[in-house]
Amino acid sequence: MNEQAAQAETTQVQHPLNVAIIGGAGHVGLPFGLALCDCGHTVTLVDLNQSQLDIIRAGQMPFSEINADQLLPRALETGRLHCSTDFADLSTQDVIIVTIGTPVDEYLDPSLRAFDQVMEEVFQHTRPGQLLIIRSTVFPGVTERLGRLIAERNLQIDVSYCPERIAQGRALLELTQLPQLVSGCTEQACQRAADFFSDFGQEIIELSTVEAELGKLFTNSYRYINFSISNQFYMLAQRYDADFDRIYHAITYRYPRMNGFARAGFAGGPCLLKDTMQLASFNHNLLTLGQTAMAVNEGLPGFIVERLKKDHDLTGLTVEILGMAFKGNCDDPRSSLSYKLRKVLTLECRRVLCTDPFINSPDFVSLETILDESDILILGACHDDYRGVQTTKPLIDVFGFTARQEP
Ligand SMILES: NC(=O)c1ccc[n+]([C@@H]2O[C@H](COP(=O)([O-])OP(=O)(O)OC[C@H]3O[C@@H](n4cnc5c(N)ncnc54)[C@H](O)[C@@H]3O)[C@@H](O)[C@H]2O)c1
């Protein structure tokens, strides 16, 4: 959906459905719910986070998402969007979608506890004939296991897994642009999921449930490993005092075989590392590429500080991090490597200052204060505000972002 379309009147599907989204106040659930309302469905966001639901009910987005500021008030005005903390509301729905977080535990193994608890709640309130769609990223085999549990209890609902593949912040643009991967525990479940997602007007690609689960994990692990290649090359270039960005430009310029070569930079955020670890863990830690990628990507903040120490006595200096979100133009600090960098710097420097235009934190200071008071600047997130930032202080920019002209 482009911005013009977001301002246009809502469309109406032939068969409007009642849809509940569990985890509906989150980064996947809320935009998905808004897109479904925009298609003409009636959506209930079921979430335990009461304060987040209150913000949504008041017509405010709790996080930034392109086009959502237009779609949210419209969904509320049309009466198609509802918020609830009560799982009993599930019983009146045609479709139940699950978008809760699926984290790894302290040992980097998949943690199924929260997922299983939610499912136990769901089972209390389903009725025969409903379609249950798992949209959270799950470990290989979770959907089949769920199908077995549901069959054992004779709940007579169709179970499907349809992974979310949007980039956070761009969901409302991408939901109507990306082909949808769908799968089901039975042919009927898969077909119903395919019919449901066809409302977004894109191609539907059917897979078995384990293929769809692996497909999603392969996607995130591939991206994570790909970033680590560039980060490792960046560190190598530094060892030779060579300019990684000049090399990057030279070897990608009019050379299509390097199209997939990523920029160097922090590979943080709630999904890439977590999903790579899920895949590694479920394969007896045999995904050595993924584990090596973790060592490289997670090692980048420490590498930056070690390099700085070669030229500076940090113990007397104030170092500043520009951008604390996990990626550029985003307000989400989850698993951002800027925080890891802050930790390492805190051990080494006199003072560490942080700023971010998208994140409210009593710990952060303004960009002006930063430019004024710091001795060294380090770019942590590629926010547009920092493009072309003017300073006479040393600026460490692993991403090569501040000097780049293109958007
Ligand atoms: N963030 C992304 O860009 C993205 C993209 C693709 C896939 N995913 C996957 O989607 C899933 C959700 O990610 P997210 O970023 O939206 O997480 P999130 O933390 O933003 O949202 C999860 C929501 O679930 C709610 N919740 C937790 N436990 C609950 C319960 N028992 N009952 C009801 N609600 C509950 C939370 O309050 C929260 O609002 C994860 O599996 C993630 O890997 C995320």
The ligand as an SDF file (V2000), in Angstrom:
LIG
                    3D

 44 48  0  0  0  0  0  0  0  0999 V2000
    9.3750   -7.2470   14.5190 N   0  0  0  0  0  0  0  0  0  0  0  0
    9.4480   -7.6500   13.2630 C   0  0  0  0  0  0  0  0  0  0  0  0
    9.7800   -6.8850   12.3370 O   0  0  0  0  0  0  0  0  0  0  0  0
    9.1140   -9.0690   12.8790 C   0  0  0  0  0  0  0  0  0  0  0  0
    9.0930   -9.4320   11.5290 C   0  0  0  0  0  0  0  0  0  0  0  0
    8.7490  -10.7300   11.1890 C   0  0  0  0  0  0  0  0  0  0  0  0
    8.4520  -11.6650   12.1740 C   0  0  0  0  0  0  0  0  0  0  0  0
    8.5100  -11.2840   13.4940 N   0  0  0  0  0  0  0  0  0  0  0  0
    8.1450  -12.2870   14.5060 C   0  0  0  0  0  0  0  0  0  0  0  0
    6.8490  -11.9320   14.9670 O   0  0  0  0  0  0  0  0  0  0  0  0
    6.7050  -12.2630   16.3560 C   0  0  0  0  0  0  0  0  0  0  0  0
    6.3070  -11.0200   17.1390 C   0  0  0  0  0  0  0  0  0  0  0  0
    7.3400  -10.0500   17.0450 O   0  0  0  0  0  0  0  0  0  0  0  0
    7.0830   -8.5310   17.4510 P   0  0  0  0  0  0  0  0  0  0  0  0
    8.2960   -7.7770   17.0480 O   0  0  0  0  0  0  0  0  0  0  0  0
    5.7430   -8.0870   16.9600 O   0  0  0  0  0  0  0  0  0  0  0  0
    7.0300   -8.6490   19.0320 O   0  0  0  0  0  0  0  0  0  0  0  0
    6.3890   -7.5530   20.0290 P   0  0  0  0  0  0  0  0  0  0  0  0
    7.0270   -7.7830   21.3300 O   0  0  0  0  0  0  0  0  0  0  0  0
    6.4440   -6.2000   19.4010 O   0  0  0  0  0  0  0  0  0  0  0  0
    4.8520   -7.9760   20.0900 O   0  0  0  0  0  0  0  0  0  0  0  0
    4.3990   -9.0990   20.7820 C   0  0  0  0  0  0  0  0  0  0  0  0
    3.1120   -8.7190   21.4870 C   0  0  0  0  0  0  0  0  0  0  0  0
    2.5960   -9.9020   22.1090 O   0  0  0  0  0  0  0  0  0  0  0  0
    2.0420   -9.5080   23.3470 C   0  0  0  0  0  0  0  0  0  0  0  0
    1.9500  -10.6960   24.2010 N   0  0  0  0  0  0  0  0  0  0  0  0
    2.9620  -11.3560   24.8200 C   0  0  0  0  0  0  0  0  0  0  0  0
    2.4660  -12.3990   25.5110 N   0  0  0  0  0  0  0  0  0  0  0  0
    1.1240  -12.3990   25.3140 C   0  0  0  0  0  0  0  0  0  0  0  0
    0.0640  -13.2160   25.7610 C   0  0  0  0  0  0  0  0  0  0  0  0
    0.2890  -14.2690   26.5570 N   0  0  0  0  0  0  0  0  0  0  0  0
   -1.1900  -12.9220   25.3690 N   0  0  0  0  0  0  0  0  0  0  0  0
   -1.4370  -11.8550   24.5650 C   0  0  0  0  0  0  0  0  0  0  0  0
   -0.4690  -11.0300   24.1270 N   0  0  0  0  0  0  0  0  0  0  0  0
    0.7930  -11.3090   24.4860 C   0  0  0  0  0  0  0  0  0  0  0  0
    2.9790   -8.4420   23.8720 C   0  0  0  0  0  0  0  0  0  0  0  0
    2.3520   -7.6430   24.8590 O   0  0  0  0  0  0  0  0  0  0  0  0
    3.2870   -7.6750   22.5890 C   0  0  0  0  0  0  0  0  0  0  0  0
    2.3690   -6.6090   22.3890 O   0  0  0  0  0  0  0  0  0  0  0  0
    8.0340  -12.8740   16.7640 C   0  0  0  0  0  0  0  0  0  0  0  0
    7.9360  -14.2730   16.5930 O   0  0  0  0  0  0  0  0  0  0  0  0
    9.0080  -12.3000   15.7520 C   0  0  0  0  0  0  0  0  0  0  0  0
   10.1360  -13.1180   15.5770 O   0  0  0  0  0  0  0  0  0  0  0  0
    8.8120  -10.0140   13.8620 C   0  0  0  0  0  0  0  0  0  0  0  0
  1  2  1  0
  2  3  2  0
  2  4  1  0
  4  5  1  0
  4 44  2  0
  5  6  2  0
  6  7  1  0
  7  8  2  0
  8  9  1  0
  8 44  1  0
  9 10  1  0
  9 42  1  0
 10 11  1  0
 11 12  1  0
 11 40  1  0
 12 13  1  0
 13 14  1  0
 14 15  2  0
 14 16  1  0
 14 17  1  0
 17 18  1  0
 18 19  2  0
 18 20  1  0
 18 21  1  0
 21 22  1  0
 22 23  1  0
 23 24  1  0
 23 38  1  0
 24 25  1  0
 25 26  1  0
 25 36  1  0
 26 27  1  0
 26 35  1  0
 27 28  2  0
 28 29  1  0
 29 30  1  0
 29 35  2  0
 30 31  1  0
 30 32  2  0
 32 33  1  0
 33 34  2  0
 34 35  1  0
 36 37  1  0
 36 38  1  0
 38 39  1  0
 40 41  1  0
 40 42  1  0
 42 43  1  0
M  CHG  2   8   1  16  -1
M  END
$$$$
